[in-house]
């Protein structure tokens, strides 16, 4: 319970309106964070999700400026369970915080990263390069993360990275951890409005002018009718529902 309360403090901080969170000046940091700065598992330690300005403080009750390399203005912020992300005006996506499973996507092996570092992307046999062109980064309750792209130049609407225990990254497999961002392969180009749970993800998909909800990941939570918690659904598919379960509450 304590971890959830402290995690929620960061979620509130990063969910405030942009005018409250971002200062529109290139002369000073344009992002501030506050709340917990500590990971409470494995004995507990500072994981620096508040950035370098919080130093070794376990928490901060006041906003702490987070400078992005080069002083780039921050346009959008996102988060996962113990990590923070920012999309900057220079086109790059930055990450910092807990990296004990190499989930930040920066290609670094350090278990904790205090300074905002570029998220890297790799495609097939290409060498890793900084991720560019993200419009926004999601808010994920797990150690996985995805970013929505502004165009389809990578032949995908989203790129994802981090833990992939049940296929929740949309790569068509369960691979443990993807330390670099990769384009999703199980989603059509019309996919939008992605939301992430800890073990699954869902998107809206337009099919013949009808909007459907498609999910993938842990089989017991993707709405495909399975009750086997060990069954994974690697391909995105429409949720299965029974109209009889949606009777009006007024009916006897």
MIDOSE-1310 file (N, C-alpha, C; in nm, 2 decimals, decimal comma, always signed):
residues 252
xxxx	+0,08/-0,12/+0,00/+0,00/+0,00/+0,00/+0,09/+0,13/+0,00; +0,20/+0,12/+0,08/+0,28/+0,24/+0,09/+0,34/+0,27/-0,05; +0,38/+0,17/-0,12/+0,44/+0,19/-0,26/+0,34/+0,26/-0,35; +0,21/+0,22/-0,34/+0,11/+0,27/-0,43/+0,08/+0,42/-0,40
xxxx	+0,08/+0,45/-0,27/+0,06/+0,59/-0,23/+0,17/+0,68/-0,28; +0,30/+0,63/-0,26/+0,41/+0,71/-0,31/+0,41/+0,72/-0,46; +0,38/+0,62/-0,53/+0,38/+0,62/-0,67/+0,27/+0,71/-0,72; +0,16/+0,72/-0,65/+0,05/+0,81/-0,69/+0,09/+0,95/-0,68
xxxx	+0,18/+0,98/-0,59/+0,22/+1,12/-0,57/+0,29/+1,17/-0,70; +0,37/+1,08/-0,76/+0,44/+1,11/-0,89/+0,33/+1,12/-1,00; +0,24/+1,03/-1,00/+0,13/+1,03/-1,10/+0,06/+1,16/-1,10; +0,03/+1,21/-0,98/-0,04/+1,34/-0,97/+0,05/+1,45/-1,02
xxxx	+0,17/+1,45/-0,99/+0,27/+1,55/-1,03/+0,27/+1,56/-1,19; +0,28/+1,44/-1,25/+0,29/+1,44/-1,39/+0,16/+1,45/-1,47; +0,05/+1,45/-1,40/-0,08/+1,45/-1,46/-0,14/+1,59/-1,46; -0,07/+1,69/-1,40/-0,12/+1,82/-1,39/-0,13/+1,89/-1,53
xxxx	-0,21/+1,99/-1,55/-0,21/+2,06/-1,67/-0,08/+2,11/-1,71; -0,05/+2,12/-1,84/+0,08/+2,16/-1,89/+0,12/+2,29/-1,83; +0,03/+2,39/-1,82/+0,06/+2,52/-1,78/+0,10/+2,52/-1,63; +0,07/+2,42/-1,55/+0,11/+2,41/-1,42/+0,25/+2,34/-1,40
xxxx	+0,28/+2,25/-1,50/+0,40/+2,17/-1,48/+0,52/+2,22/-1,56; +0,49/+2,28/-1,67/+0,60/+2,32/-1,76/+0,61/+2,47/-1,77; +0,73/+2,52/-1,75/+0,75/+2,67/-1,76/+0,80/+2,70/-1,90; +0,74/+2,79/-1,97/+0,77/+2,82/-2,11/+0,89/+2,92/-2,12
xxxx	+1,00/+2,87/-2,08/+1,12/+2,96/-2,09/+1,24/+2,87/-2,12; +1,32/+2,91/-2,22/+1,43/+2,82/-2,26/+1,56/+2,86/-2,17; +1,54/+2,96/-2,08/+1,65/+3,00/-2,00/+1,66/+2,92/-1,87; +1,56/+2,84/-1,84/+1,56/+2,76/-1,72/+1,49/+2,63/-1,75
xxxx	+1,51/+2,53/-1,66/+1,44/+2,40/-1,68/+1,29/+2,42/-1,70; +1,23/+2,35/-1,79/+1,09/+2,36/-1,82/+1,01/+2,25/-1,76; +1,07/+2,16/-1,68/+1,00/+2,05/-1,61/+1,03/+2,05/-1,47; +0,93/+2,03/-1,38/+0,95/+2,01/-1,24/+0,88/+1,89/-1,20
xxxx	+0,93/+1,82/-1,10/+0,87/+1,69/-1,05/+0,88/+1,70/-0,89; +0,78/+1,63/-0,83/+0,79/+1,62/-0,69/+0,72/+1,49/-0,64; +0,73/+1,45/-0,51/+0,67/+1,33/-0,46/+0,78/+1,23/-0,42; +0,76/+1,11/-0,43/+0,85/+1,00/-0,39/+0,98/+1,00/-0,48
xxxx	+1,09/+0,98/-0,43/+1,21/+0,96/-0,50/+1,28/+0,83/-0,46; +1,20/+0,73/-0,42/+1,26/+0,61/-0,36/+1,18/+0,49/-0,41; +1,26/+0,38/-0,43/+1,21/+0,25/-0,46/+1,20/+0,17/-0,34; +1,09/+0,12/-0,30/+1,07/+0,05/-0,17/+1,09/-0,10/-0,17
xxxx	+1,12/-0,16/-0,28/+1,15/-0,30/-0,28/+1,30/-0,32/-0,27; +1,34/-0,45/-0,26/+1,49/-0,48/-0,25/+1,56/-0,40/-0,14; +1,50/-0,38/-0,03/+1,56/-0,31/+0,08/+1,53/-0,16/+0,08; +1,49/-0,11/-0,03/+1,46/+0,03/-0,05/+1,59/+0,12/-0,08
xxxx	+1,58/+0,20/-0,18/+1,69/+0,29/-0,21/+1,63/+0,41/-0,30; +1,71/+0,51/-0,31/+1,67/+0,63/-0,40/+1,69/+0,59/-0,54; +1,58/+0,61/-0,62/+1,59/+0,57/-0,76/+1,59/+0,69/-0,86; +1,59/+0,81/-0,80/+1,62/+0,93/-0,88/+1,51/+0,96/-0,99
xxxx	+1,39/+0,91/-0,97/+1,29/+0,95/-1,07/+1,25/+1,09/-1,07; +1,29/+1,17/-0,96/+1,27/+1,31/-0,96/+1,38/+1,39/-1,03; +1,48/+1,32/-1,08/+1,59/+1,39/-1,15/+1,71/+1,42/-1,06; +1,81/+1,48/-1,12/+1,93/+1,50/-1,04/+1,92/+1,61/-0,94
xxxx	+1,82/+1,70/-0,95/+1,80/+1,81/-0,86/+1,76/+1,76/-0,72; +1,70/+1,65/-0,71/+1,66/+1,59/-0,58/+1,77/+1,52/-0,51; +1,88/+1,50/-0,58/+2,00/+1,44/-0,52/+1,96/+1,31/-0,45; +1,99/+1,29/-0,33/+1,96/+1,16/-0,26/+1,85/+1,17/-0,16
xxxx	+1,76/+1,27/-0,19/+1,64/+1,29/-0,10/+1,55/+1,17/-0,13; +1,49/+1,11/-0,02/+1,39/+1,01/-0,05/+1,26/+1,06/-0,10; +1,23/+1,19/-0,08/+1,11/+1,25/-0,14/+1,13/+1,40/-0,14; +1,04/+1,46/-0,22/+1,04/+1,61/-0,21/+0,90/+1,66/-0,21
xxxx	+0,86/+1,74/-0,12/+0,73/+1,79/-0,11/+0,71/+1,92/-0,19; +0,82/+1,97/-0,25/+0,82/+2,09/-0,33/+0,87/+2,05/-0,47; +0,82/+2,12/-0,57/+0,87/+2,09/-0,71/+1,02/+2,11/-0,72; +1,08/+2,01/-0,79/+1,22/+2,01/-0,82/+1,24/+2,03/-0,97
xxxx	+1,32/+2,13/-1,01/+1,34/+2,15/-1,15/+1,43/+2,03/-1,21; +1,39/+1,99/-1,33/+1,46/+1,88/-1,39/+1,52/+1,93/-1,53; +1,65/+1,96/-1,53/+1,70/+2,01/-1,66/+1,72/+1,90/-1,76; +1,68/+1,93/-1,88/+1,70/+1,84/-2,00/+1,83/+1,88/-2,07
xxxx	+1,91/+1,79/-2,12/+2,03/+1,82/-2,18/+2,02/+1,93/-2,29; +2,11/+2,02/-2,29/+2,10/+2,13/-2,39/+2,00/+2,24/-2,36; +1,93/+2,22/-2,24/+1,83/+2,32/-2,21/+1,70/+2,31/-2,29; +1,68/+2,20/-2,36/+1,56/+2,19/-2,45/+1,43/+2,20/-2,37
xxxx	+1,34/+2,27/-2,43/+1,21/+2,29/-2,37/+1,13/+2,16/-2,37; +1,07/+2,12/-2,26/+0,99/+2,00/-2,25/+0,85/+2,02/-2,30; +0,80/+1,94/-2,39/+0,67/+1,95/-2,44/+0,57/+1,85/-2,38; +0,61/+1,74/-2,34/+0,52/+1,64/-2,28/+0,60/+1,55/-2,18
xxxx	+0,52/+1,51/-2,08/+0,58/+1,42/-1,98/+0,50/+1,29/-1,97; +0,57/+1,18/-1,93/+0,50/+1,06/-1,91/+0,57/+0,98/-1,79; +0,52/+0,87/-1,76/+0,58/+0,79/-1,65/+0,55/+0,65/-1,66; +0,63/+0,57/-1,59/+0,60/+0,43/-1,56/+0,61/+0,41/-1,41
xxxx	+0,62/+0,29/-1,36/+0,61/+0,27/-1,22/+0,71/+0,34/-1,14; +0,84/+0,34/-1,18/+0,94/+0,41/-1,10/+1,03/+0,49/-1,19; +0,98/+0,54/-1,30/+1,06/+0,61/-1,40/+0,98/+0,73/-1,46; +1,06/+0,83/-1,51/+1,00/+0,95/-1,56/+1,05/+0,97/-1,71
xxxx	+0,97/+1,03/-1,79/+1,00/+1,05/-1,93/+0,96/+1,19/-1,98; +1,03/+1,24/-2,07/+1,00/+1,37/-2,13/+1,03/+1,38/-2,28; +0,93/+1,43/-2,35/+0,95/+1,46/-2,49/+0,99/+1,61/-2,50; +1,10/+1,64/-2,57/+1,15/+1,78/-2,57/+1,14/+1,83/-2,71
xxxx	+1,16/+1,97/-2,72/+1,14/+2,04/-2,84/+1,25/+2,00/-2,94; +1,36/+1,94/-2,89/+1,47/+1,90/-2,98/+1,43/+1,77/-3,05; +1,31/+1,71/-3,03/+1,27/+1,59/-3,10/+1,30/+1,46/-3,03; +1,38/+1,47/-2,92/+1,42/+1,35/-2,85/+1,33/+1,32/-2,73
xxxx	+1,33/+1,19/-2,69/+1,26/+1,15/-2,57/+1,36/+1,11/-2,47; +1,35/+1,16/-2,35/+1,44/+1,14/-2,24/+1,38/+1,06/-2,13; +1,47/+0,98/-2,06/+1,42/+0,89/-1,95/+1,52/+0,90/-1,84; +1,46/+0,88/-1,71/+1,55/+0,87/-1,60/+1,47/+0,80/-1,48
xxxx	+1,54/+0,74/-1,39/+1,48/+0,67/-1,28/+1,53/+0,53/-1,27; +1,44/+0,44/-1,22/+1,48/+0,30/-1,20/+1,51/+0,23/-1,33; +1,62/+0,16/-1,34/+1,66/+0,09/-1,46/+1,71/-0,05/-1,42; +1,65/-0,11/-1,32/+1,70/-0,24/-1,27/+1,68/-0,36/-1,37
xxxx	+1,59/-0,34/-1,46/+1,57/-0,44/-1,57/+1,60/-0,38/-1,70; +1,67/-0,27/-1,71/+1,71/-0,20/-1,83/+1,58/-0,16/-1,90; +1,48/-0,11/-1,82/+1,36/-0,08/-1,88/+1,35/+0,07/-1,93; +1,45/+0,15/-1,91/+1,44/+0,29/-1,95/+1,45/+0,31/-2,10
xxxx	+1,51/+0,21/-2,17/+1,53/+0,23/-2,31/+1,65/+0,31/-2,35; +1,74/+0,34/-2,26/+1,85/+0,42/-2,29/+1,98/+0,35/-2,33; +1,97/+0,21/-2,33/+2,08/+0,12/-2,36/+2,18/+0,12/-2,25; +2,16/+0,18/-2,14/+2,25/+0,18/-2,02/+2,22/+0,06/-1,93
xxxx	+2,33/+0,01/-1,87/+2,32/-0,10/-1,78/+2,30/-0,06/-1,63; +2,32/+0,07/-1,60/+2,31/+0,11/-1,46/+2,17/+0,09/-1,41; +2,16/+0,04/-1,28/+2,03/+0,01/-1,22/+1,95/+0,13/-1,19; +2,02/+0,25/-1,18/+1,95/+0,37/-1,16/+2,01/+0,48/-1,25
xxxx	+1,93/+0,56/-1,31/+1,98/+0,67/-1,39/+1,92/+0,80/-1,34; +2,00/+0,90/-1,29/+1,95/+1,02/-1,23/+1,93/+1,13/-1,34; +2,01/+1,13/-1,44/+2,01/+1,24/-1,54/+1,93/+1,20/-1,66; +1,84/+1,29/-1,71/+1,76/+1,26/-1,83/+1,85/+1,22/-1,94
xxxx	+1,83/+1,10/-2,00/+1,91/+1,04/-2,10/+1,82/+1,00/-2,22; +1,87/+1,01/-2,35/+1,79/+0,98/-2,46/+1,74/+0,84/-2,47; +1,62/+0,82/-2,50/+1,57/+0,68/-2,53/+1,62/+0,64/-2,67; +1,67/+0,52/-2,68/+1,73/+0,48/-2,81/+1,63/+0,38/-2,87
xxxx	+1,64/+0,37/-3,01/+1,55/+0,28/-3,09/+1,64/+0,20/-3,18; +1,60/+0,08/-3,20/+1,67/-0,01/-3,30/+1,56/-0,08/-3,38; +1,60/-0,09/-3,51/+1,51/-0,16/-3,61/+1,59/-0,27/-3,67; +1,55/-0,40/-3,65/+1,61/-0,51/-3,71/+1,76/-0,51/-3,69
xxxx	+1,84/-0,50/-3,80/+1,99/-0,51/-3,78/+2,05/-0,38/-3,77; +1,98/-0,27/-3,76/+2,04/-0,14/-3,76/+2,10/-0,11/-3,62; +2,19/-0,02/-3,62/+2,25/+0,02/-3,49/+2,15/+0,11/-3,41; +2,16/+0,11/-3,28/+2,07/+0,20/-3,20/+2,09/+0,35/-3,23
xxxx	+1,99/+0,42/-3,24/+1,99/+0,57/-3,26/+1,89/+0,63/-3,16; +1,91/+0,76/-3,13/+1,81/+0,82/-3,04/+1,67/+0,82/-3,11; +1,57/+0,80/-3,03/+1,43/+0,80/-3,07/+1,39/+0,94/-3,10; +1,34/+0,97/-3,22/+1,29/+1,10/-3,26/+1,15/+1,09/-3,31
xxxx	+1,08/+1,20/-3,30/+0,94/+1,20/-3,36/+0,83/+1,15/-3,27; +0,86/+1,13/-3,14/+0,75/+1,09/-3,05/+0,66/+1,22/-3,02; +0,53/+1,20/-3,02/+0,44/+1,30/-2,99/+0,41/+1,31/-2,84; +0,40/+1,19/-2,78/+0,38/+1,19/-2,63/+0,42/+1,05/-2,58
xxxx	+0,44/+1,04/-2,45/+0,48/+0,91/-2,39/+0,36/+0,88/-2,29; +0,33/+0,75/-2,28/+0,22/+0,70/-2,20/+0,25/+0,71/-2,05; +0,15/+0,69/-1,97/+0,16/+0,67/-1,83/+0,13/+0,52/-1,80; +0,23/+0,45/-1,76/+0,22/+0,30/-1,75/+0,24/+0,26/-1,60
xxxx	+0,16/+0,18/-1,55/+0,18/+0,13/-1,41/+0,28/+0,03/-1,39; +0,34/-0,02/-1,50/+0,44/-0,12/-1,49/+0,58/-0,07/-1,52; +0,67/-0,16/-1,56/+0,81/-0,13/-1,60/+0,82/-0,13/-1,75; +0,71/-0,11/-1,82/+0,71/-0,10/-1,97/+0,67/+0,04/-2,01
xxxx	+0,70/+0,08/-2,13/+0,66/+0,21/-2,17/+0,65/+0,21/-2,32; +0,56/+0,30/-2,37/+0,54/+0,32/-2,51/+0,53/+0,47/-2,54; +0,56/+0,51/-2,67/+0,54/+0,64/-2,71/+0,47/+0,64/-2,84; +0,38/+0,74/-2,86/+0,30/+0,76/-2,98/+0,38/+0,84/-3,08
xxxx	+0,40/+0,79/-3,20/+0,48/+0,87/-3,30/+0,39/+0,97/-3,38; +0,45/+1,07/-3,43/+0,38/+1,18/-3,50/+0,34/+1,14/-3,64; +0,41/+1,04/-3,69/+0,38/+0,99/-3,83/+0,41/+0,84/-3,84; +0,40/+0,79/-3,96/+0,41/+0,64/-3,98/+0,55/+0,61/-4,05
xxxx	+0,64/+0,70/-4,04/+0,77/+0,68/-4,10/+0,84/+0,55/-4,06; +0,81/+0,50/-3,94/+0,86/+0,37/-3,89/+0,77/+0,26/-3,92; +0,66/+0,28/-4,00/+0,56/+0,18/-4,03/+0,49/+0,13/-3,91; +0,48/+0,22/-3,81/+0,41/+0,19/-3,69/+0,36/+0,32/-3,62
xxxx	+0,25/+0,31/-3,55/+0,20/+0,43/-3,48/+0,27/+0,45/-3,34; +0,31/+0,33/-3,29/+0,37/+0,34/-3,15/+0,51/+0,26/-3,15; +0,59/+0,30/-3,06/+0,72/+0,23/-3,03/+0,71/+0,20/-2,88; +0,76/+0,08/-2,84/+0,76/+0,04/-2,70/+0,89/-0,02/-2,66
xxxx	+0,91/-0,02/-2,53/+1,03/-0,07/-2,47/+1,01/-0,11/-2,32; +1,11/-0,18/-2,26/+1,09/-0,22/-2,12/+1,06/-0,36/-2,10; +1,00/-0,40/-1,99/+0,96/-0,53/-1,96/+0,85/-0,58/-2,05; +0,86/-0,71/-2,09/+0,77/-0,76/-2,19/+0,74/-0,91/-2,15
xxxx	+0,69/-0,93/-2,02/+0,67/-1,06/-1,97/+0,56/-1,13/-2,03; +0,46/-1,06/-2,09/+0,34/-1,13/-2,14/+0,30/-1,08/-2,28; +0,40/-1,01/-2,35/+0,37/-0,96/-2,49/+0,30/-0,83/-2,49; +0,31/-0,75/-2,37/+0,24/-0,63/-2,36/+0,31/-0,51/-2,44
xxxx	+0,43/-0,54/-2,50/+0,49/-0,43/-2,58/+0,44/-0,43/-2,72; +0,36/-0,54/-2,76/+0,31/-0,54/-2,89/+0,41/-0,58/-3,00; +0,51/-0,66/-2,96/+0,61/-0,71/-3,06/+0,58/-0,85/-3,11; +0,47/-0,91/-3,06/+0,43/-1,04/-3,11/+0,50/-1,16/-3,03
xxxx	+0,56/-1,12/-2,92/+0,62/-1,23/-2,84/+0,64/-1,18/-2,70; +0,68/-1,26/-2,61/+0,72/-1,23/-2,47/+0,87/-1,25/-2,46; +0,94/-1,14/-2,44/+1,09/-1,15/-2,44/+1,16/-1,11/-2,31; +1,09/-1,10/-2,20/+1,15/-1,06/-2,08/+1,17/-0,91/-2,07
xxxx	+1,27/-0,85/-2,13/+1,29/-0,70/-2,14/+1,35/-0,66/-2,27; +1,29/-0,56/-2,33/+1,35/-0,49/-2,45/+1,42/-0,37/-2,40; +1,55/-0,36/-2,40/+1,62/-0,25/-2,35/+1,62/-0,13/-2,44; +1,58/-0,15/-2,57/+1,57/-0,04/-2,67/+1,43/-0,03/-2,72
xxxx	+1,39/+0,09/-2,76/+1,25/+0,10/-2,82/+1,25/+0,03/-2,96; +1,13/-0,03/-2,98/+1,11/-0,10/-3,11/+0,97/-0,07/-3,16; +0,95/-0,06/-3,29/+0,81/-0,03/-3,34/+0,72/-0,15/-3,31; +0,60/-0,12/-3,27/+0,50/-0,23/-3,25/+0,47/-0,30/-3,38
xxxx	+0,45/-0,43/-3,37/+0,43/-0,50/-3,50/+0,29/-0,57/-3,50; +0,21/-0,56/-3,39/+0,08/-0,63/-3,39/-0,03/-0,53/-3,40; -0,01/-0,41/-3,43/-0,11/-0,31/-3,44/-0,13/-0,25/-3,58; -0,25/-0,23/-3,63/-0,27/-0,17/-3,76/-0,24/-0,02/-3,75
xxxx	-0,23/+0,04/-3,86/-0,19/+0,19/-3,87/-0,30/+0,28/-3,81; -0,42/+0,22/-3,80/-0,53/+0,31/-3,74/-0,54/+0,30/-3,59; -0,45/+0,23/-3,53/-0,45/+0,21/-3,38/-0,43/+0,35/-3,32; -0,50/+0,38/-3,21/-0,49/+0,50/-3,14/-0,53/+0,48/-2,99
xxxx	-0,51/+0,59/-2,91/-0,56/+0,59/-2,78/-0,51/+0,48/-2,69; -0,38/+0,44/-2,71/-0,33/+0,33/-2,63/-0,33/+0,36/-2,48; -0,36/+0,26/-2,41/-0,35/+0,26/-2,26/-0,28/+0,13/-2,22; -0,20/+0,14/-2,11/-0,12/+0,03/-2,07/-0,16/-0,01/-1,93
xxxx	-0,18/-0,14/-1,91/-0,19/-0,20/-1,77/-0,05/-0,25/-1,74; -0,03/-0,32/-1,63/+0,10/-0,37/-1,59/+0,14/-0,49/-1,68; +0,04/-0,57/-1,73/+0,07/-0,69/-1,81/+0,00/-0,69/-1,94; -0,06/-0,58/-1,98/-0,14/-0,58/-2,11/-0,15/-0,44/-2,16
xxxx	-0,20/-0,43/-2,29/-0,23/-0,30/-2,34/-0,35/-0,30/-2,43; -0,42/-0,19/-2,45/-0,53/-0,18/-2,54/-0,53/-0,06/-2,62; -0,59/-0,07/-2,74/-0,60/+0,05/-2,83/-0,73/+0,05/-2,89; -0,77/+0,17/-2,95/-0,89/+0,17/-3,04/-0,84/+0,15/-3,18
xxxx	-0,92/+0,08/-3,26/-0,89/+0,05/-3,40/-1,02/+0,08/-3,48; -1,00/+0,15/-3,59/-1,11/+0,17/-3,68/-1,12/+0,06/-3,78; -1,24/+0,00/-3,78/-1,27/-0,11/-3,88/-1,40/-0,08/-3,95; -1,39/-0,06/-4,08/-1,51/-0,03/-4,16/-1,59/+0,08/-4,09
xxxx	-1,52/+0,19/-4,05/-1,59/+0,31/-3,99/-1,64/+0,28/-3,86; -1,61/+0,17/-3,80/-1,66/+0,14/-3,66/-1,53/+0,13/-3,57; -1,54/+0,19/-3,46/-1,43/+0,19/-3,36/-1,44/+0,07/-3,27; -1,34/-0,01/-3,27/-1,33/-0,13/-3,18/-1,22/-0,11/-3,08
xxxx	-1,22/-0,19/-2,97/-1,12/-0,20/-2,87/-1,04/-0,33/-2,89; -0,91/-0,32/-2,92/-0,83/-0,43/-2,93/-0,72/-0,44/-2,82; -0,70/-0,56/-2,77/-0,60/-0,57/-2,66/-0,51/-0,69/-2,68; -0,40/-0,69/-2,61/-0,30/-0,79/-2,61/-0,22/-0,80/-2,48
xxxx	-0,16/-0,91/-2,46/-0,08/-0,93/-2,33/-0,13/-1,05/-2,25; -0,13/-1,04/-2,12/-0,18/-1,15/-2,03/-0,32/-1,19/-2,07; -0,34/-1,31/-2,10/-0,47/-1,36/-2,15/-0,59/-1,33/-2,06; -0,57/-1,34/-1,92/-0,68/-1,33/-1,83/-0,73/-1,18/-1,82
xxxx	-0,66/-1,08/-1,88/-0,70/-0,94/-1,86/-0,72/-0,87/-1,99; -0,72/-0,94/-2,11/-0,73/-0,87/-2,23/-0,87/-0,89/-2,29; -0,97/-0,95/-2,22/-1,10/-0,95/-2,26/-1,13/-1,05/-2,37; -1,05/-1,16/-2,38/-1,07/-1,26/-2,48/-1,15/-1,38/-2,44
xxxx	-1,20/-1,38/-2,31/-1,27/-1,49/-2,26/-1,19/-1,59/-2,18; -1,06/-1,57/-2,18/-0,97/-1,67/-2,11/-0,97/-1,64/-1,96; -0,96/-1,75/-1,88/-0,95/-1,74/-1,74/-0,82/-1,80/-1,69; -0,74/-1,84/-1,79/-0,61/-1,90/-1,76/-0,50/-1,79/-1,74
xxxx	-0,45/-1,76/-1,62/-0,36/-1,65/-1,60/-0,23/-1,67/-1,67; -0,20/-1,79/-1,71/-0,07/-1,81/-1,77/-0,08/-1,80/-1,93; -0,19/-1,78/-1,98/-0,21/-1,77/-2,13/-0,18/-1,63/-2,17; -0,09/-1,61/-2,27/-0,06/-1,48/-2,33/-0,13/-1,47/-2,46
xxxx	-0,17/-1,35/-2,50/-0,22/-1,32/-2,63/-0,13/-1,22/-2,70; -0,05/-1,27/-2,79/+0,05/-1,19/-2,85/+0,00/-1,10/-2,96; -0,11/-1,14/-3,03/-0,16/-1,06/-3,14/-0,28/-0,98/-3,09; -0,28/-0,85/-3,12/-0,39/-0,77/-3,08/-0,52/-0,82/-3,15
xxxx	-0,63/-0,82/-3,07/-0,76/-0,87/-3,12/-0,87/-0,80/-3,04; -0,99/-0,79/-3,11/-1,10/-0,73/-3,04/-1,14/-0,80/-2,91; -1,18/-0,72/-2,82/-1,23/-0,78/-2,69/-1,36/-0,85/-2,72; -1,38/-0,96/-2,65/-1,50/-1,04/-2,66/-1,60/-1,01/-2,55
xxxx	-1,72/-0,97/-2,58/-1,81/-0,94/-2,47/-1,95/-1,00/-2,50; -2,02/-1,02/-2,39/-2,15/-1,08/-2,39/-2,25/-0,98/-2,35; -2,34/-0,94/-2,45/-2,44/-0,84/-2,41/-2,52/-0,87/-2,29; -2,54/-0,99/-2,25/-2,62/-1,03/-2,13/-2,55/-0,98/-2,01
xxxx	-2,42/-0,95/-2,01/-2,35/-0,90/-1,90/-2,37/-0,75/-1,88; -2,44/-0,68/-1,97/-2,46/-0,54/-1,97/-2,60/-0,50/-1,96; -2,68/-0,58/-1,89/-2,82/-0,55/-1,87/-2,83/-0,42/-1,78; -2,94/-0,35/-1,80/-2,96/-0,23/-1,72/-2,97/-0,27/-1,58
xxxx	-2,92/-0,18/-1,49/-2,92/-0,20/-1,35/-3,07/-0,20/-1,30; -3,16/-0,14/-1,38/-3,30/-0,14/-1,34/-3,37/-0,27/-1,36; -3,31/-0,36/-1,44/-3,38/-0,48/-1,46/-3,36/-0,57/-1,34; -3,46/-0,66/-1,31/-3,46/-0,75/-1,20/-3,35/-0,85/-1,22
